[in-house]
Amino acid sequence: MNMARLLLSLLLYSASALVFSGTLVIEIEIRNHLFYPAEVVVPAHKKVKLLIYNRDSTPEEFESYELNREKVIVGNSKAVVFIGPLEPGEYPFFGEFNMSTALGKVIVR
């Protein structure tokens, strides 16, 4: 990963991360069948709340075999997915209804 991409990831992580009652909240948007940000960085060994906004008018499914999560998010709505605590590593996720474009990953450090 080049330095500019790393800095952008850190900036997006900082901008999209909120702390709510001691639980880290990461906001992710679905727009035009893409996840924004496509990569999120979370701390190891901590529970994390993913707050996913589907800005498209069509439904999308947040799915990850590695995270053992699957959630349909209807168009123009939001959903909550809890993950963790996780070991360091990379955990891919995808939108099952748009598998060629809706791709992302959780990076645990």
C-alpha positions as CSV (number, residue, x, y, z in Angstrom):
1,M,0.0,0.0,0.0
2,N,1.5,3.3,-1.0
3,M,1.8,6.2,1.5
4,A,-1.0,8.3,-0.1
5,R,-3.4,5.4,0.1
6,L,-2.5,4.7,3.7
7,L,-3.0,8.3,4.7
8,L,-6.4,8.3,2.9
9,S,-7.4,5.2,4.7
10,L,-6.5,6.7,8.0
11,L,-8.3,9.9,7.2
12,L,-11.5,8.0,6.2
13,Y,-11.2,5.9,9.3
14,S,-10.9,8.9,11.5
15,A,-13.8,10.7,9.7
16,S,-16.1,7.7,9.8
17,A,-15.3,6.4,13.3
18,L,-17.4,7.4,16.2
19,V,-17.4,6.1,19.8
20,F,-20.7,5.3,21.3
21,S,-20.9,3.9,24.8
22,G,-17.4,2.6,24.6
23,T,-18.1,0.7,21.3
24,L,-16.3,1.9,18.2
25,V,-18.8,2.8,15.5
26,I,-17.7,2.7,11.8
27,E,-19.9,4.3,9.2
28,I,-20.0,2.8,5.7
29,E,-22.1,4.0,2.8
30,I,-23.4,2.1,-0.2
31,R,-23.6,4.4,-3.3
32,N,-23.9,3.3,-6.9
33,H,-23.3,-0.3,-5.8
34,L,-20.0,0.5,-4.1
35,F,-18.9,0.6,-0.5
36,Y,-17.5,3.9,0.8
37,P,-15.0,3.5,2.3
38,A,-14.1,0.2,0.7
39,E,-11.5,-0.5,3.4
40,V,-12.0,0.2,7.1
41,V,-9.4,-0.2,9.8
42,V,-10.5,-1.4,13.3
43,P,-8.6,-2.3,16.4
44,A,-7.8,-5.9,17.2
45,H,-9.7,-7.6,20.1
46,K,-12.5,-5.0,20.3
47,K,-16.1,-5.2,19.4
48,V,-17.1,-2.8,16.6
49,K,-20.4,-1.6,15.4
50,L,-20.7,-1.1,11.6
51,L,-23.4,1.4,10.7
52,I,-24.2,0.8,7.0
53,Y,-26.2,3.3,5.0
54,N,-27.6,2.2,1.7
55,R,-28.0,5.4,-0.4
56,D,-29.1,3.4,-3.4
57,S,-32.8,2.9,-4.2
58,T,-32.2,-0.9,-4.5
59,P,-31.5,-3.4,-1.8
60,E,-28.0,-4.6,-1.1
61,E,-26.7,-7.4,1.1
62,F,-23.6,-6.9,3.3
63,E,-22.0,-10.4,3.4
64,S,-18.8,-11.8,4.7
65,Y,-17.9,-15.5,5.1
66,E,-14.8,-14.5,7.2
67,L,-16.8,-12.3,9.5
68,N,-19.7,-14.8,9.5
69,R,-22.2,-11.9,8.8
70,E,-25.0,-11.5,6.3
71,K,-27.5,-8.6,6.3
72,V,-29.9,-7.3,3.7
73,I,-30.2,-3.6,3.7
74,V,-33.2,-2.2,1.8
75,G,-32.7,0.8,-0.4
76,N,-32.5,4.2,1.2
77,S,-32.1,2.8,4.7
78,K,-29.5,1.8,7.2
79,A,-28.5,-1.3,9.2
80,V,-26.3,-2.3,12.0
81,V,-23.8,-5.1,11.9
82,F,-21.6,-5.9,14.9
83,I,-18.2,-7.6,14.4
84,G,-15.5,-8.7,16.7
85,P,-13.5,-9.0,18.7
86,L,-11.2,-10.0,15.9
87,E,-7.6,-11.2,15.5
88,P,-5.3,-9.0,13.4
89,G,-5.8,-9.6,9.6
90,E,-8.0,-8.8,6.7
91,Y,-11.6,-9.8,6.5
92,P,-13.2,-9.3,3.0
93,F,-16.9,-8.4,2.6
94,F,-19.1,-7.9,-0.4
95,G,-22.6,-6.9,-1.6
96,E,-24.2,-10.1,-2.8
97,F,-26.5,-8.3,-5.2
98,N,-23.6,-6.5,-6.9
99,M,-20.7,-8.8,-6.4
100,S,-18.6,-7.4,-9.2
101,T,-18.6,-3.8,-7.8
102,A,-19.6,-3.9,-4.1
103,L,-16.4,-5.1,-2.5
104,G,-14.5,-4.2,0.6
105,K,-12.6,-5.3,3.6
106,V,-12.1,-4.9,7.3
107,I,-8.4,-4.5,8.2
108,V,-7.8,-5.4,11.9
109,R,-4.6,-4.1,13.5
